[in-house]
Amino acid sequence: MSEEQIRSLEKQFEERIARDEKIEPKDWMPEKYRKTHIRQMSQHAHSEIVGMLP
């Protein structure tokens, strides 16, 4: 994928975020955004499990 294509996809992604549209897992998103989101979900899941421990 060319740099120009990536910039175009990033612009479209940012516009969707600005319109408060739902982003689905299979939708294109910047890799940094995807990794950060997965990390946040993992931390949330971990806190749910740890919160259940006695």
C-alpha distance matrix in Angstrom:
0.0 3.8 6.7 8.3 6.3 6.8 10.3 11.0 10.5 12.6 15.1 15.5 16.0 18.6 20.3 20.8 22.3 24.5 25.8 26.6 24.7 24.5 21.2 21.2 19.9 17.5 16.0 12.7 13.6 12.7 13.4 16.4 17.8 17.6 19.3 21.9 22.7 23.2 25.4 27.5 28.0 29.2 31.5 32.9 33.5 35.2 37.5 38.4 39.5 41.3 43.0 44.6 46.2 49.9
3.8 0.0 3.8 5.3 5.2 6.4 8.7 9.9 10.7 12.4 14.3 15.5 16.5 18.4 20.1 21.3 22.7 24.4 26.0 27.2 25.8 26.0 22.9 23.4 22.5 20.4 18.4 14.9 15.3 13.9 15.0 17.4 19.0 19.5 21.1 23.3 24.4 25.4 27.3 29.1 30.1 31.3 33.4 34.9 35.8 37.3 39.4 40.6 41.8 43.4 45.0 46.9 48.4 52.1
6.7 3.8 0.0 3.8 5.5 5.1 6.2 8.6 9.9 10.5 12.3 14.3 15.1 16.4 18.4 20.0 21.0 22.4 24.4 25.7 24.7 25.2 22.3 23.3 22.6 21.0 18.7 15.0 14.5 12.5 13.9 15.6 17.3 18.5 19.9 21.6 23.1 24.5 26.0 27.6 29.1 30.4 32.1 33.6 34.9 36.3 38.1 39.5 41.0 42.3 43.8 45.9 47.4 51.0
8.3 5.3 3.8 0.0 3.8 5.4 5.1 6.2 8.7 9.8 10.6 12.4 14.2 15.3 16.6 18.5 20.0 21.0 22.7 24.5 23.5 24.5 22.0 23.3 23.1 21.4 18.6 15.1 15.1 13.7 15.9 17.6 18.7 20.0 22.0 23.4 24.4 26.1 27.9 29.2 30.5 32.2 33.8 35.0 36.5 38.1 39.8 41.0 42.7 44.1 45.4 47.4 49.2 52.8
6.3 5.2 5.5 3.8 0.0 3.8 5.4 5.0 6.2 8.6 9.8 10.6 12.2 14.2 15.3 16.6 18.4 19.9 21.2 22.7 21.3 21.9 19.2 20.2 20.0 17.9 15.3 11.9 12.6 12.0 14.3 16.6 17.2 18.0 20.4 22.0 22.6 24.1 26.3 27.6 28.4 30.2 32.2 33.2 34.3 36.3 38.0 38.9 40.6 42.3 43.5 45.4 47.3 50.9
6.8 6.4 5.1 5.4 3.8 0.0 3.8 5.4 5.1 6.1 8.5 9.8 10.3 12.1 14.1 15.2 16.4 18.2 19.9 21.0 19.8 20.2 17.3 18.4 17.9 16.4 13.8 10.1 9.8 8.5 10.8 12.9 13.6 14.7 16.8 18.4 19.2 20.8 22.8 24.1 25.2 26.9 28.7 29.8 31.1 32.9 34.6 35.7 37.3 38.9 40.2 42.1 43.9 47.5
10.3 8.7 6.2 5.1 5.4 3.8 0.0 3.8 5.5 5.0 6.1 8.6 9.7 10.4 12.2 14.2 15.2 16.3 18.4 19.9 19.3 20.3 17.9 19.7 19.7 18.7 15.6 12.2 11.2 9.8 12.7 13.9 14.3 16.2 18.4 19.2 20.1 22.3 24.0 24.8 26.3 28.3 29.7 30.7 32.4 34.1 35.5 36.7 38.6 40.0 41.0 43.2 45.1 48.6
11.0 9.9 8.6 6.2 5.0 5.4 3.8 0.0 3.8 5.4 5.1 6.3 8.6 9.9 10.6 12.5 14.4 15.3 16.7 18.6 17.6 18.9 16.8 18.5 19.2 17.7 14.4 11.4 11.4 11.2 14.5 16.1 15.8 17.3 20.1 20.9 21.2 23.4 25.5 26.1 27.1 29.4 31.0 31.6 33.2 35.3 36.6 37.5 39.5 41.2 42.0 44.0 46.2 49.7
10.5 10.7 9.9 8.7 6.2 5.1 5.5 3.8 0.0 3.8 5.4 5.1 6.1 8.6 9.8 10.6 12.3 14.2 15.3 16.6 15.1 15.9 13.4 14.9 15.4 14.0 10.6 7.6 7.8 8.4 11.7 13.7 13.0 14.0 17.0 18.1 18.0 20.0 22.4 23.0 23.8 26.1 27.9 28.4 29.8 32.0 33.4 34.1 36.1 37.9 38.8 40.6 42.8 46.4
12.6 12.4 10.5 9.8 8.6 6.1 5.0 5.4 3.8 0.0 3.8 5.5 5.0 6.1 8.5 9.8 10.5 12.2 14.2 15.2 14.6 15.4 13.0 15.2 15.6 15.1 11.8 8.8 7.2 6.6 10.3 11.3 10.5 12.5 15.2 15.7 16.0 18.5 20.4 20.8 22.0 24.4 25.8 26.4 28.1 30.2 31.3 32.3 34.5 36.0 36.7 38.9 41.0 44.5
15.1 14.3 12.3 10.6 9.8 8.5 6.1 5.1 5.4 3.8 0.0 3.8 5.4 5.2 6.2 8.7 9.9 10.5 12.4 14.3 14.0 15.7 14.1 16.8 17.9 17.4 13.8 11.4 10.3 10.3 14.0 14.6 13.5 15.7 18.6 18.5 18.6 21.4 23.3 23.2 24.5 27.2 28.3 28.6 30.6 32.8 33.6 34.5 36.9 38.4 38.9 41.1 43.4 46.7
15.5 15.5 14.3 12.4 10.6 9.8 8.6 6.3 5.1 5.5 3.8 0.0 3.8 5.5 5.1 6.3 8.7 9.8 10.6 12.5 11.4 13.1 11.7 14.2 15.8 15.1 11.3 9.6 9.5 10.8 14.6 15.8 14.0 15.5 18.9 19.1 18.4 21.0 23.4 23.1 23.9 26.7 28.2 28.1 29.8 32.3 33.2 33.7 36.2 38.0 38.3 40.2 42.7 46.1
16.0 16.5 15.1 14.2 12.2 10.3 9.7 8.6 6.1 5.0 5.4 3.8 0.0 3.8 5.4 5.1 6.3 8.7 10.0 10.7 9.6 10.7 8.8 11.5 12.9 12.8 9.2 7.7 6.5 8.2 11.8 12.8 10.5 12.0 15.5 15.4 14.6 17.4 19.7 19.3 20.1 23.0 24.4 24.3 26.1 28.5 29.4 30.0 32.4 34.1 34.5 36.5 39.0 42.4
18.6 18.4 16.4 15.3 14.2 12.1 10.4 9.9 8.6 6.1 5.2 5.5 3.8 0.0 3.8 5.4 5.0 6.1 8.7 9.7 10.1 11.9 10.8 14.0 15.6 16.2 12.7 11.2 9.3 9.8 13.5 13.4 11.1 13.5 16.5 15.7 15.2 18.5 20.2 19.5 20.8 23.8 24.6 24.5 26.7 29.0 29.5 30.3 33.0 34.4 34.5 36.8 39.3 42.5
20.3 20.1 18.4 16.6 15.3 14.1 12.2 10.6 9.8 8.5 6.2 5.1 5.4 3.8 0.0 3.8 5.4 5.0 6.2 8.6 8.9 11.6 11.5 14.8 17.1 17.3 13.7 12.8 11.8 13.1 16.8 17.0 14.6 16.7 19.9 19.1 18.2 21.4 23.4 22.3 23.3 26.5 27.4 26.9 29.1 31.6 32.0 32.5 35.3 36.9 36.8 38.9 41.6 44.8
20.8 21.3 20.0 18.5 16.6 15.2 14.2 12.5 10.6 9.8 8.7 6.3 5.1 5.4 3.8 0.0 3.8 5.4 5.1 6.3 5.4 7.9 8.0 11.4 14.1 14.5 11.0 11.2 10.6 12.8 16.2 16.7 13.7 15.1 18.6 18.0 16.4 19.4 21.7 20.5 20.9 24.3 25.4 24.6 26.5 29.4 29.7 29.9 32.7 34.5 34.4 36.2 39.1 42.3
22.3 22.7 21.0 20.0 18.4 16.4 15.2 14.4 12.3 10.5 9.9 8.7 6.3 5.0 5.4 3.8 0.0 3.8 5.4 4.9 5.8 7.8 8.0 11.7 14.1 15.4 12.3 12.3 10.6 12.3 15.4 15.1 11.8 13.7 16.9 15.5 14.0 17.4 19.3 17.7 18.6 22.0 22.7 21.9 24.1 26.8 26.9 27.3 30.2 31.8 31.5 33.6 36.4 39.5
24.5 24.4 22.4 21.0 19.9 18.2 16.3 15.3 14.2 12.2 10.5 9.8 8.7 6.1 5.0 5.4 3.8 0.0 3.8 5.3 7.6 10.6 11.5 15.3 17.8 19.0 15.8 15.6 14.0 15.2 18.5 17.9 14.9 17.2 20.2 18.5 17.3 20.9 22.4 20.6 21.8 25.2 25.5 24.6 27.2 29.7 29.5 29.9 33.1 34.5 33.9 36.2 39.0 42.0
25.8 26.0 24.4 22.7 21.2 19.9 18.4 16.7 15.3 14.2 12.4 10.6 10.0 8.7 6.2 5.1 5.4 3.8 0.0 3.8 5.5 9.1 11.0 14.5 17.7 18.7 15.5 16.1 15.3 17.3 20.6 20.5 17.2 18.9 22.1 20.8 19.0 22.3 24.2 22.3 22.8 26.5 27.0 25.7 28.0 30.9 30.6 30.6 33.8 35.5 34.8 36.8 39.8 42.7
26.6 27.2 25.7 24.5 22.7 21.0 19.9 18.6 16.6 15.2 14.3 12.5 10.7 9.7 8.6 6.3 4.9 5.3 3.8 0.0 3.8 6.6 9.0 12.5 15.6 17.3 14.6 15.7 14.6 16.8 19.6 19.3 15.7 17.1 20.2 18.6 16.4 19.6 21.5 19.3 19.6 23.3 23.8 22.2 24.5 27.4 27.1 26.9 30.2 31.9 31.1 33.0 36.1 39.0
24.7 25.8 24.7 23.5 21.3 19.8 19.3 17.6 15.1 14.6 14.0 11.4 9.6 10.1 8.9 5.4 5.8 7.6 5.5 3.8 0.0 3.8 6.4 9.5 13.0 14.3 11.6 13.3 13.0 15.8 18.6 19.0 15.5 16.1 19.6 18.6 16.1 18.8 21.3 19.5 19.2 22.9 24.0 22.4 24.1 27.3 27.4 27.0 29.9 32.1 31.5 33.1 36.2 39.3
24.5 26.0 25.2 24.5 21.9 20.2 20.3 18.9 15.9 15.4 15.7 13.1 10.7 11.9 11.6 7.9 7.8 10.6 9.1 6.6 3.8 0.0 3.8 6.4 9.9 11.6 9.8 12.2 12.0 15.2 17.3 17.9 14.3 14.1 17.5 16.8 13.8 16.1 18.9 17.2 16.3 20.0 21.4 19.7 21.0 24.4 24.7 24.0 26.8 29.2 28.7 30.1 33.2 36.4
21.2 22.9 22.3 22.0 19.2 17.3 17.9 16.8 13.4 13.0 14.1 11.7 8.8 10.8 11.5 8.0 8.0 11.5 11.0 9.0 6.4 3.8 0.0 3.8 6.7 8.4 6.5 8.7 8.5 11.8 13.7 14.7 11.3 10.8 14.3 14.2 11.3 13.4 16.5 15.4 14.7 18.0 19.8 18.7 19.9 23.0 23.9 23.5 26.0 28.3 28.4 29.8 32.6 36.0
21.2 23.4 23.3 23.3 20.2 18.4 19.7 18.5 14.9 15.2 16.8 14.2 11.5 14.0 14.8 11.4 11.7 15.3 14.5 12.5 9.5 6.4 3.8 0.0 3.8 5.6 5.3 8.6 9.4 12.9 14.1 15.7 12.7 10.9 14.3 14.9 11.9 12.9 16.4 15.8 14.2 17.2 19.6 18.5 19.0 22.2 23.5 22.8 24.9 27.6 27.9 28.9 31.7 35.2
19.9 22.5 22.6 23.1 20.0 17.9 19.7 19.2 15.4 15.6 17.9 15.8 12.9 15.6 17.1 14.1 14.1 17.8 17.7 15.6 13.0 9.9 6.7 3.8 0.0 3.8 5.6 8.1 8.7 11.8 12.0 13.9 11.4 8.7 11.8 13.1 10.2 10.3 14.1 14.2 12.5 14.9 17.8 17.2 17.2 20.2 22.1 21.6 23.2 25.9 26.7 27.6 30.0 33.7
17.5 20.4 21.0 21.4 17.9 16.4 18.7 17.7 14.0 15.1 17.4 15.1 12.8 16.2 17.3 14.5 15.4 19.0 18.7 17.3 14.3 11.6 8.4 5.6 3.8 0.0 3.8 6.5 8.7 12.0 12.4 15.1 13.2 10.5 13.7 15.6 13.3 13.3 17.0 17.6 16.1 18.2 21.2 20.9 20.7 23.6 25.6 25.2 26.5 29.3 30.3 31.0 33.4 37.1
16.0 18.4 18.7 18.6 15.3 13.8 15.6 14.4 10.6 11.8 13.8 11.3 9.2 12.7 13.7 11.0 12.3 15.8 15.5 14.6 11.6 9.8 6.5 5.3 5.6 3.8 0.0 3.8 6.3 10.0 11.5 14.1 11.9 10.3 13.9 15.4 13.4 14.3 17.8 18.1 17.2 19.7 22.3 22.0 22.4 25.3 27.0 26.8 28.5 31.1 31.8 32.9 35.4 39.0
12.7 14.9 15.0 15.1 11.9 10.1 12.2 11.4 7.6 8.8 11.4 9.6 7.7 11.2 12.8 11.2 12.3 15.6 16.1 15.7 13.3 12.2 8.7 8.6 8.1 6.5 3.8 0.0 3.8 7.0 8.9 11.8 10.3 9.3 12.8 14.5 13.3 14.5 17.6 18.4 18.1 20.4 22.8 23.1 23.8 26.3 28.1 28.3 30.0 32.2 33.2 34.6 36.8 40.5
13.6 15.3 14.5 15.1 12.6 9.8 11.2 11.4 7.8 7.2 10.3 9.5 6.5 9.3 11.8 10.6 10.6 14.0 15.3 14.6 13.0 12.0 8.5 9.4 8.7 8.7 6.3 3.8 0.0 3.8 6.3 8.4 6.7 6.5 10.0 11.3 10.6 12.3 15.0 15.7 16.1 18.4 20.4 20.9 22.0 24.3 25.9 26.5 28.4 30.2 31.2 33.0 35.1 38.7
12.7 13.9 12.5 13.7 12.0 8.5 9.8 11.2 8.4 6.6 10.3 10.8 8.2 9.8 13.1 12.8 12.3 15.2 17.3 16.8 15.8 15.2 11.8 12.9 11.8 12.0 10.0 7.0 3.8 0.0 3.8 5.5 5.3 6.4 8.8 10.1 10.8 12.5 14.4 15.6 16.8 18.5 20.2 21.3 22.7 24.5 26.1 27.3 29.0 30.5 31.7 33.7 35.5 39.1
13.4 15.0 13.9 15.9 14.3 10.8 12.7 14.5 11.7 10.3 14.0 14.6 11.8 13.5 16.8 16.2 15.4 18.5 20.6 19.6 18.6 17.3 13.7 14.1 12.0 12.4 11.5 8.9 6.3 3.8 0.0 3.8 5.4 5.0 6.1 8.5 9.8 10.6 12.3 14.2 15.4 16.5 18.4 20.0 21.0 22.4 24.4 25.8 27.1 28.5 30.1 32.0 33.5 37.2
16.4 17.4 15.6 17.6 16.6 12.9 13.9 16.1 13.7 11.3 14.6 15.8 12.8 13.4 17.0 16.7 15.1 17.9 20.5 19.3 19.0 17.9 14.7 15.7 13.9 15.1 14.1 11.8 8.4 5.5 3.8 0.0 3.8 5.5 5.2 6.1 8.5 10.0 10.6 12.3 14.3 15.4 16.6 18.4 20.0 21.0 22.7 24.5 25.9 26.9 28.4 30.7 32.1 35.6
17.8 19.0 17.3 18.7 17.2 13.6 14.3 15.8 13.0 10.5 13.5 14.0 10.5 11.1 14.6 13.7 11.8 14.9 17.2 15.7 15.5 14.3 11.3 12.7 11.4 13.2 11.9 10.3 6.7 5.3 5.4 3.8 0.0 3.8 5.6 5.2 6.1 8.6 9.9 10.5 12.3 14.2 15.4 16.5 18.3 19.9 21.2 22.6 24.5 25.7 26.8 29.1 30.9 34.3
17.6 19.5 18.5 20.0 18.0 14.7 16.2 17.3 14.0 12.5 15.7 15.5 12.0 13.5 16.7 15.1 13.7 17.2 18.9 17.1 16.1 14.1 10.8 10.9 8.7 10.5 10.3 9.3 6.5 6.4 5.0 5.5 3.8 0.0 3.8 5.5 5.2 6.2 8.6 9.9 10.6 12.3 14.3 15.4 16.5 18.3 20.1 21.1 22.7 24.3 25.6 27.5 29.3 32.9
19.3 21.1 19.9 22.0 20.4 16.8 18.4 20.1 17.0 15.2 18.6 18.9 15.5 16.5 19.9 18.6 16.9 20.2 22.1 20.2 19.6 17.5 14.3 14.3 11.8 13.7 13.9 12.8 10.0 8.8 6.1 5.2 5.6 3.8 0.0 3.8 5.5 5.2 6.2 8.7 10.0 10.5 12.4 14.3 15.3 16.4 18.5 20.0 21.2 22.4 24.1 26.2 27.5 31.1
21.9 23.3 21.6 23.4 22.0 18.4 19.2 20.9 18.1 15.7 18.5 19.1 15.4 15.7 19.1 18.0 15.5 18.5 20.8 18.6 18.6 16.8 14.2 14.9 13.1 15.6 15.4 14.5 11.3 10.1 8.5 6.1 5.2 5.5 3.8 0.0 3.8 5.5 5.1 6.2 8.7 9.8 10.6 12.4 14.3 15.3 16.6 18.5 20.1 21.0 22.3 24.8 26.3 29.7
22.7 24.4 23.1 24.4 22.6 19.2 20.1 21.2 18.0 16.0 18.6 18.4 14.6 15.2 18.2 16.4 14.0 17.3 19.0 16.4 16.1 13.8 11.3 11.9 10.2 13.3 13.4 13.3 10.6 10.8 9.8 8.5 6.1 5.2 5.5 3.8 0.0 3.8 5.4 5.1 6.2 8.6 9.9 10.6 12.3 14.2 15.4 16.6 18.5 20.0 20.9 23.1 25.0 28.5
23.2 25.4 24.5 26.1 24.1 20.8 22.3 23.4 20.0 18.5 21.4 21.0 17.4 18.5 21.4 19.4 17.4 20.9 22.3 19.6 18.8 16.1 13.4 12.9 10.3 13.3 14.3 14.5 12.3 12.5 10.6 10.0 8.6 6.2 5.2 5.5 3.8 0.0 3.8 5.4 5.1 6.1 8.6 9.9 10.5 12.2 14.3 15.3 16.6 18.2 19.8 21.5 23.2 26.8
25.4 27.3 26.0 27.9 26.3 22.8 24.0 25.5 22.4 20.4 23.3 23.4 19.7 20.2 23.4 21.7 19.3 22.4 24.2 21.5 21.3 18.9 16.5 16.4 14.1 17.0 17.8 17.6 15.0 14.4 12.3 10.6 9.9 8.6 6.2 5.1 5.4 3.8 0.0 3.8 5.5 5.1 6.2 8.6 9.9 10.5 12.4 14.3 15.4 16.3 18.1 20.3 21.5 25.0
27.5 29.1 27.6 29.2 27.6 24.1 24.8 26.1 23.0 20.8 23.2 23.1 19.3 19.5 22.3 20.5 17.7 20.6 22.3 19.3 19.5 17.2 15.4 15.8 14.2 17.6 18.1 18.4 15.7 15.6 14.2 12.3 10.5 9.9 8.7 6.2 5.1 5.4 3.8 0.0 3.8 5.4 5.1 6.2 8.6 9.8 10.6 12.4 14.4 15.3 16.3 18.7 20.5 23.8
28.0 30.1 29.1 30.5 28.4 25.2 26.3 27.1 23.8 22.0 24.5 23.9 20.1 20.8 23.3 20.9 18.6 21.8 22.8 19.6 19.2 16.3 14.7 14.2 12.5 16.1 17.2 18.1 16.1 16.8 15.4 14.3 12.3 10.6 10.0 8.7 6.2 5.1 5.5 3.8 0.0 3.8 5.5 5.1 6.1 8.5 9.9 10.5 12.4 14.2 15.2 17.0 19.0 22.6
29.2 31.3 30.4 32.2 30.2 26.9 28.3 29.4 26.1 24.4 27.2 26.7 23.0 23.8 26.5 24.3 22.0 25.2 26.5 23.3 22.9 20.0 18.0 17.2 14.9 18.2 19.7 20.4 18.4 18.5 16.5 15.4 14.2 12.3 10.5 9.8 8.6 6.1 5.1 5.4 3.8 0.0 3.8 5.4 5.1 6.1 8.6 9.8 10.7 12.2 14.0 15.7 17.1 20.8
31.5 33.4 32.1 33.8 32.2 28.7 29.7 31.0 27.9 25.8 28.3 28.2 24.4 24.6 27.4 25.4 22.7 25.5 27.0 23.8 24.0 21.4 19.8 19.6 17.8 21.2 22.3 22.8 20.4 20.2 18.4 16.6 15.4 14.3 12.4 10.6 9.9 8.6 6.2 5.1 5.5 3.8 0.0 3.8 5.5 5.0 6.2 8.6 10.0 10.4 11.9 14.4 15.7 19.1
32.9 34.9 33.6 35.0 33.2 29.8 30.7 31.6 28.4 26.4 28.6 28.1 24.3 24.5 26.9 24.6 21.9 24.6 25.7 22.2 22.4 19.7 18.7 18.5 17.2 20.9 22.0 23.1 20.9 21.3 20.0 18.4 16.5 15.4 14.3 12.4 10.6 9.9 8.6 6.2 5.1 5.4 3.8 0.0 3.8 5.4 5.2 6.2 8.8 9.9 10.4 12.7 14.8 18.1
33.5 35.8 34.9 36.5 34.3 31.1 32.4 33.2 29.8 28.1 30.6 29.8 26.1 26.7 29.1 26.5 24.1 27.2 28.0 24.5 24.1 21.0 19.9 19.0 17.2 20.7 22.4 23.8 22.0 22.7 21.0 20.0 18.3 16.5 15.3 14.3 12.3 10.5 9.9 8.6 6.1 5.1 5.5 3.8 0.0 3.8 5.5 5.1 6.4 8.7 9.8 11.1 13.1 16.8
35.2 37.3 36.3 38.1 36.3 32.9 34.1 35.3 32.0 30.2 32.8 32.3 28.5 29.0 31.6 29.4 26.8 29.7 30.9 27.4 27.3 24.4 23.0 22.2 20.2 23.6 25.3 26.3 24.3 24.5 22.4 21.0 19.9 18.3 16.4 15.3 14.2 12.2 10.5 9.8 8.5 6.1 5.0 5.4 3.8 0.0 3.8 5.4 5.2 6.1 8.4 10.1 11.1 14.7
37.5 39.4 38.1 39.8 38.0 34.6 35.5 36.6 33.4 31.3 33.6 33.2 29.4 29.5 32.0 29.7 26.9 29.5 30.6 27.1 27.4 24.7 23.9 23.5 22.1 25.6 27.0 28.1 25.9 26.1 24.4 22.7 21.2 20.1 18.5 16.6 15.4 14.3 12.4 10.6 9.9 8.6 6.2 5.2 5.5 3.8 0.0 3.8 5.4 5.0 5.8 8.6 10.1 13.2
38.4 40.6 39.5 41.0 38.9 35.7 36.7 37.5 34.1 32.3 34.5 33.7 30.0 30.3 32.5 29.9 27.3 29.9 30.6 26.9 27.0 24.0 23.5 22.8 21.6 25.2 26.8 28.3 26.5 27.3 25.8 24.5 22.6 21.1 20.0 18.5 16.6 15.3 14.3 12.4 10.5 9.8 8.6 6.2 5.1 5.4 3.8 0.0 3.8 5.6 5.2 6.6 9.2 12.5
39.5 41.8 41.0 42.7 40.6 37.3 38.6 39.5 36.1 34.5 36.9 36.2 32.4 33.0 35.3 32.7 30.2 33.1 33.8 30.2 29.9 26.8 26.0 24.9 23.2 26.5 28.5 30.0 28.4 29.0 27.1 25.9 24.5 22.7 21.2 20.1 18.5 16.6 15.4 14.4 12.4 10.7 10.0 8.8 6.4 5.2 5.4 3.8 0.0 3.8 5.4 5.4 6.9 10.6
41.3 43.4 42.3 44.1 42.3 38.9 40.0 41.2 37.9 36.0 38.4 38.0 34.1 34.4 36.9 34.5 31.8 34.5 35.5 31.9 32.1 29.2 28.3 27.6 25.9 29.3 31.1 32.2 30.2 30.5 28.5 26.9 25.7 24.3 22.4 21.0 20.0 18.2 16.3 15.3 14.2 12.2 10.4 9.9 8.7 6.1 5.0 5.6 3.8 0.0 3.8 5.4 5.3 8.7
43.0 45.0 43.8 45.4 43.5 40.2 41.0 42.0 38.8 36.7 38.9 38.3 34.5 34.5 36.8 34.4 31.5 33.9 34.8 31.1 31.5 28.7 28.4 27.9 26.7 30.3 31.8 33.2 31.2 31.7 30.1 28.4 26.8 25.6 24.1 22.3 20.9 19.8 18.1 16.3 15.2 14.0 11.9 10.4 9.8 8.4 5.8 5.2 5.4 3.8 0.0 3.8 5.6 8.1
44.6 46.9 45.9 47.4 45.4 42.1 43.2 44.0 40.6 38.9 41.1 40.2 36.5 36.8 38.9 36.2 33.6 36.2 36.8 33.0 33.1 30.1 29.8 28.9 27.6 31.0 32.9 34.6 33.0 33.7 32.0 30.7 29.1 27.5 26.2 24.8 23.1 21.5 20.3 18.7 17.0 15.7 14.4 12.7 11.1 10.1 8.6 6.6 5.4 5.4 3.8 0.0 3.8 6.5
46.2 48.4 47.4 49.2 47.3 43.9 45.1 46.2 42.8 41.0 43.4 42.7 39.0 39.3 41.6 39.1 36.4 39.0 39.8 36.1 36.2 33.2 32.6 31.7 30.0 33.4 35.4 36.8 35.1 35.5 33.5 32.1 30.9 29.3 27.5 26.3 25.0 23.2 21.5 20.5 19.0 17.1 15.7 14.8 13.1 11.1 10.1 9.2 6.9 5.3 5.6 3.8 0.0 3.8
49.9 52.1 51.0 52.8 50.9 47.5 48.6 49.7 46.4 44.5 46.7 46.1 42.4 42.5 44.8 42.3 39.5 42.0 42.7 39.0 39.3 36.4 36.0 35.2 33.7 37.1 39.0 40.5 38.7 39.1 37.2 35.6 34.3 32.9 31.1 29.7 28.5 26.8 25.0 23.8 22.6 20.8 19.1 18.1 16.8 14.7 13.2 12.5 10.6 8.7 8.1 6.5 3.8 0.0
